[in-house]
Amino acid sequence: MSENIGKLMLRMMLGGMMLFHGIDKAIHGINFIKSLVAKQELPEMLAYGVYVGEILAPLFLLIGWKSRFWAGIIAINMFIAIYLNHMGDLLRLGAHGSWAVEVPMFYLLSALSIMFLGSGKYAVMRD
């Protein structure tokens, strides 16, 4: 039972916290992300994928529908975010001694954990 509660907590934490990022982008737009994508000479349209990774995927994680798949979408989203915006920070410390990419890596590794563990018992569709 505690294993399933742990999986639920992991899903709620990742889905809930990532959703705040998505809501912020829905309210304020994604011009910053568009500029990062353009800087890499990629099609600007790819920037809109952030809405899938930061709104749709977290919502499905929260309810536990195809959690492994949606966690994979978040993992891809975070890998791309690290590539586009944090590659120069991989060997740096933040302002207060933390790893400069601590937060993006936290999201990436949490998503990978859900991919490997699955949704658990408390989900709309267990996997």
Backbone bond lengths (Angstrom), bond angles and torsions (degrees), N, CA, C in turn:
res aa  C-N    CA-C-N  psi(-1)  N-CA   C-N-CA  omega(-1)  CA-C   N-CA-C  phi
1 M - - - 1.456 - - 1.531 110.87 -
2 S 1.326 118.24 -44.25 1.460 119.97 -177.54 1.523 111.38 -64.74
3 E 1.338 117.53 -29.96 1.460 120.49 176.96 1.528 110.38 -63.07
4 N 1.318 117.08 -41.97 1.469 121.10 179.26 1.520 111.98 -69.08
5 I 1.314 116.95 -35.79 1.471 119.76 176.32 1.523 109.64 -66.82
6 G 1.332 116.98 -38.95 1.462 120.72 176.60 1.519 111.94 -61.74
7 K 1.321 117.27 -42.25 1.464 120.96 177.37 1.523 111.08 -64.75
8 L 1.329 116.52 -39.93 1.465 120.61 176.69 1.525 110.36 -62.42
9 M 1.312 116.61 -45.68 1.467 120.12 179.70 1.526 111.38 -61.94
10 L 1.317 117.37 -40.61 1.460 121.25 178.62 1.527 110.41 -63.33
11 R 1.332 116.63 -44.61 1.469 120.39 177.32 1.523 111.74 -62.49
12 M 1.330 117.22 -43.53 1.471 121.23 -178.91 1.531 110.59 -65.46
13 M 1.325 115.47 -40.98 1.464 119.82 -179.42 1.522 110.56 -64.55
14 L 1.317 116.90 -52.57 1.462 119.89 -177.55 1.527 111.14 -66.27
15 G 1.322 117.01 -49.39 1.459 120.10 -179.30 1.518 112.24 -62.30
16 G 1.321 116.59 -45.21 1.468 120.63 -178.37 1.512 112.97 -65.67
17 M 1.326 116.28 -45.43 1.470 119.20 -177.92 1.526 111.68 -71.33
18 M 1.325 117.30 -38.91 1.465 120.09 179.78 1.533 110.77 -67.91
19 L 1.318 116.56 -33.30 1.461 120.52 179.99 1.529 111.61 -60.46
20 F 1.334 117.90 -34.79 1.468 120.37 176.94 1.529 110.82 -60.47
21 H 1.339 117.00 -39.03 1.461 120.43 177.60 1.526 110.40 -64.05
22 G 1.333 115.91 -41.90 1.453 120.11 179.55 1.520 112.72 -66.07
23 I 1.320 116.84 -41.88 1.465 120.55 178.59 1.522 110.11 -62.94
24 D 1.326 116.85 -40.75 1.466 120.38 177.35 1.527 110.75 -59.49
25 K 1.324 116.40 -42.04 1.461 119.56 179.77 1.528 111.32 -70.57
26 A 1.326 117.53 -34.06 1.461 120.33 177.01 1.523 110.57 -65.68
27 I 1.318 117.54 -35.71 1.468 121.84 -179.29 1.523 111.79 -78.61
28 H 1.336 116.88 -45.43 1.463 121.46 -171.55 1.531 114.61 -101.89
29 G 1.301 117.46 -5.40 1.456 120.06 178.50 1.517 113.25 88.74
30 I 1.325 114.68 176.36 1.469 120.79 -175.67 1.530 111.98 -124.73
31 N 1.310 117.31 30.04 1.462 120.14 179.99 1.521 112.29 -58.00
32 F 1.327 116.68 -38.17 1.462 120.84 178.82 1.528 110.11 -60.83
33 I 1.322 116.66 -43.36 1.463 120.69 -179.50 1.528 110.08 -69.27
34 K 1.320 116.54 -39.19 1.464 119.57 176.61 1.527 110.64 -58.29
35 S 1.326 116.85 -41.01 1.469 119.77 -179.90 1.531 111.17 -67.23
36 L 1.328 117.64 -37.04 1.461 120.21 177.29 1.526 111.30 -65.62
37 V 1.321 116.52 -40.89 1.465 121.48 178.81 1.530 109.80 -65.90
38 A 1.319 116.81 -44.04 1.467 121.21 179.98 1.530 111.07 -63.80
39 K 1.326 116.99 -37.02 1.464 121.59 179.06 1.533 111.37 -60.88
40 Q 1.332 116.19 -29.63 1.463 121.27 177.86 1.532 112.08 -89.34
41 E 1.345 115.35 6.00 1.464 123.05 -179.77 1.531 112.03 59.42
42 L 1.318 115.51 38.04 1.458 122.39 175.17 1.520 108.57 -103.59
43 P 1.325 118.42 158.83 1.470 120.17 178.49 1.531 111.47 -61.36
44 E 1.316 116.08 131.68 1.468 121.62 -178.83 1.520 112.45 -56.84
45 M 1.319 116.70 -29.18 1.460 121.64 -178.76 1.536 111.98 -58.75
46 L 1.323 117.50 -27.56 1.466 120.84 179.11 1.531 112.34 -60.72
47 A 1.318 116.81 -26.02 1.464 120.49 -179.76 1.523 111.98 -61.84
48 Y 1.316 117.35 -27.32 1.461 120.66 -178.83 1.534 112.24 -69.56
49 G 1.312 117.00 -15.32 1.460 120.68 175.30 1.520 112.59 -61.74
50 V 1.316 116.80 -19.69 1.467 120.27 178.61 1.531 110.70 -60.96
51 Y 1.325 117.02 -30.38 1.464 119.44 178.44 1.527 111.52 -67.77
52 V 1.319 116.74 -34.42 1.465 120.48 176.29 1.519 109.97 -68.39
53 G 1.336 116.14 -46.07 1.459 121.35 -176.77 1.510 115.19 -74.37
54 E 1.335 117.43 -22.80 1.458 119.25 -174.60 1.529 114.30 -117.84
55 I 1.324 117.94 -3.73 1.468 120.15 174.96 1.529 110.30 -124.98
56 L 1.316 116.42 -59.56 1.458 120.32 -176.29 1.535 112.20 -64.54
57 A 1.312 117.07 -52.31 1.472 120.46 -178.87 1.529 112.27 -59.68
58 P 1.332 119.68 -45.65 1.462 118.77 177.87 1.530 113.48 -61.16
59 L 1.326 116.65 -38.75 1.467 119.13 178.47 1.527 110.96 -61.01
60 F 1.330 116.95 -44.34 1.458 119.98 179.18 1.524 112.11 -69.20
61 L 1.320 117.43 -31.42 1.468 119.42 174.36 1.522 110.67 -65.21
62 L 1.312 116.30 -41.12 1.466 120.09 -178.53 1.524 111.88 -60.51
63 I 1.324 116.62 -38.79 1.467 118.19 179.75 1.525 112.13 -88.42
64 G 1.319 115.97 -13.93 1.455 119.16 178.28 1.509 113.77 78.87
65 W 1.325 117.21 43.37 1.459 121.16 177.47 1.527 108.33 -109.26
66 K 1.333 116.22 115.52 1.465 122.62 -178.12 1.527 110.81 51.48
67 S 1.315 115.99 51.96 1.466 122.29 -173.08 1.517 113.61 -59.13
68 R 1.310 117.28 -40.44 1.471 118.79 -179.55 1.529 110.77 -60.57
69 F 1.326 116.65 -44.15 1.458 120.95 179.70 1.527 111.18 -62.77
70 W 1.330 116.76 -50.23 1.465 120.15 -176.50 1.525 112.01 -69.25
71 A 1.317 117.01 -31.99 1.468 119.40 173.23 1.526 109.38 -64.81
72 G 1.328 117.01 -36.08 1.457 120.60 175.92 1.519 112.13 -63.04
73 I 1.318 116.55 -37.91 1.468 120.91 176.85 1.528 109.95 -63.61
74 I 1.327 116.78 -42.99 1.469 120.15 177.91 1.518 110.26 -64.71
75 A 1.325 117.75 -40.61 1.467 120.85 178.80 1.530 110.56 -60.72
76 I 1.324 116.74 -44.34 1.469 120.48 177.84 1.523 109.87 -62.93
77 N 1.332 116.61 -44.00 1.463 122.47 178.65 1.533 110.39 -56.70
78 M 1.326 116.40 -44.58 1.463 119.98 -177.82 1.527 111.57 -73.59
79 F 1.314 117.42 -35.83 1.459 119.81 175.96 1.530 110.00 -60.56
80 I 1.321 116.16 -44.02 1.466 120.67 178.90 1.527 110.41 -66.04
81 A 1.337 117.37 -40.15 1.467 120.34 178.43 1.529 110.69 -61.62
82 I 1.314 116.31 -42.52 1.473 119.82 178.11 1.523 109.89 -64.13
83 Y 1.327 116.59 -43.71 1.471 120.25 179.13 1.525 111.52 -61.68
84 L 1.327 117.23 -46.92 1.457 120.78 -175.02 1.527 113.84 -73.20
85 N 1.328 116.93 -34.01 1.466 118.79 -168.39 1.527 115.35 -124.63
86 H 1.328 119.02 -11.99 1.460 118.72 -171.28 1.526 115.35 -130.34
87 M 1.317 118.92 8.89 1.462 119.72 -177.16 1.535 112.01 -58.81
88 G 1.308 116.50 -37.19 1.460 120.27 179.36 1.520 113.66 -72.84
89 D 1.338 116.63 -9.85 1.464 120.89 -177.27 1.526 113.27 -99.10
90 L 1.320 118.24 -2.09 1.466 120.58 -172.77 1.526 113.35 -58.97
91 L 1.313 117.56 -30.86 1.467 120.85 -178.94 1.527 112.15 -112.58
92 R 1.320 116.24 24.39 1.469 120.63 -178.20 1.513 111.58 -114.76
93 L 1.327 114.28 157.23 1.462 121.22 172.66 1.517 109.03 -98.93
94 G 1.334 115.85 151.12 1.458 121.12 176.25 1.515 110.65 -78.86
95 A 1.310 115.75 -174.22 1.466 122.10 -175.76 1.524 112.79 -62.57
96 H 1.312 118.55 -28.14 1.466 121.22 -175.40 1.522 112.63 -117.41
97 G 1.319 116.77 25.51 1.449 121.09 174.89 1.513 115.66 90.68
98 S 1.323 117.57 -2.52 1.469 119.63 177.40 1.525 108.72 -81.09
99 W 1.315 116.54 165.92 1.452 121.74 175.31 1.523 107.63 -66.97
100 A 1.295 118.72 134.95 1.462 122.54 -175.29 1.529 112.78 -62.62
101 V 1.318 117.78 -25.32 1.469 120.55 178.40 1.522 111.55 -108.16
102 E 1.301 116.20 26.05 1.464 121.56 -176.56 1.533 112.51 -58.45
103 V 1.304 117.84 -48.52 1.464 120.94 -176.41 1.528 111.81 -67.59
104 P 1.338 119.21 -49.82 1.465 117.27 177.82 1.532 112.67 -60.64
105 M 1.329 117.09 -38.17 1.465 119.75 178.85 1.525 111.21 -68.24
106 F 1.313 117.10 -33.82 1.466 121.47 176.17 1.524 110.06 -60.11
107 Y 1.334 116.47 -46.34 1.461 120.43 177.98 1.527 111.41 -65.25
108 L 1.333 116.64 -44.76 1.461 120.72 -179.64 1.527 111.13 -60.30
109 L 1.325 117.12 -49.18 1.466 120.37 -176.79 1.530 111.94 -71.26
110 S 1.321 117.89 -31.87 1.468 120.33 174.79 1.524 110.60 -65.43
111 A 1.327 116.22 -41.63 1.463 120.23 178.04 1.529 110.56 -64.36
112 L 1.317 116.95 -42.39 1.466 120.02 177.52 1.525 111.06 -62.75
113 S 1.323 116.86 -37.05 1.468 120.41 177.90 1.519 111.14 -61.55
114 I 1.316 117.50 -43.34 1.467 120.82 178.16 1.525 110.47 -65.69
115 M 1.326 116.78 -36.90 1.464 119.23 177.04 1.525 110.77 -59.17
116 F 1.318 117.30 -40.94 1.462 121.21 -178.26 1.530 112.68 -80.02
117 L 1.335 117.31 -34.77 1.469 121.13 -175.57 1.523 113.87 -87.27
118 G 1.320 117.86 -30.30 1.451 121.01 -174.53 1.514 111.61 85.61
119 S 1.314 115.22 -178.33 1.460 121.51 -172.56 1.521 113.70 -79.24
120 G 1.319 116.88 -28.39 1.459 119.49 -174.46 1.516 110.78 87.25
121 K 1.304 114.54 -178.13 1.470 123.16 -174.00 1.530 113.34 -69.18
122 Y 1.329 117.42 -34.02 1.461 121.39 -173.81 1.528 109.92 -92.54
123 A 1.331 115.74 75.10 1.452 121.58 -177.26 1.528 108.67 -150.31
124 V 1.311 115.44 155.24 1.460 120.55 176.54 1.527 109.77 -63.28
125 M 1.328 116.16 -42.75 1.462 121.66 177.90 1.518 108.02 -135.51
126 R 1.328 115.81 104.12 1.461 120.54 -179.52 1.526 110.88 -65.36
127 D 1.324 114.49 146.14 1.470 118.01 173.61 1.512 110.47 -139.65
